[in-house]
Amino acid sequence: MTTTFCAILLIQICERYLLIEYEFGGSAPKGKL
């Protein structure tokens, strides 16, 4: 049960990070990061 919860939490964090990375990488030049 705890393992499943951690896995879901990790997936959500990874998705959020990838989404932010994609938005910043797509809208702003990478040199600004």
C-alpha positions in Angstrom: 0.0 0.0 0.0 2.7 2.5 0.9 4.8 1.5 -2.1 1.9 2.1 -4.4 1.3 5.5 -2.8 5.0 6.5 -3.2 5.0 5.3 -6.8 1.9 7.5 -7.6 3.5 10.4 -5.9 6.7 10.0 -7.8 4.9 9.8 -11.1 3.0 13.0 -10.3 6.2 14.8 -9.4 8.0 13.6 -12.5 5.1 14.6 -14.7 5.0 18.1 -13.1 8.7 18.5 -13.5 8.6 17.3 -17.1 5.7 19.7 -17.9 7.6 22.7 -16.3 10.8 21.7 -18.2 8.9 21.4 -21.5 7.1 24.8 -21.0 10.3 26.6 -20.1 12.3 24.9 -22.8 9.7 25.6 -25.4 8.8 29.2 -24.6 12.2 30.5 -23.4 15.7 30.0 -24.7 17.7 27.5 -22.7 20.5 30.0 -22.1 18.2 31.9 -19.7 17.8 28.9 -17.4 
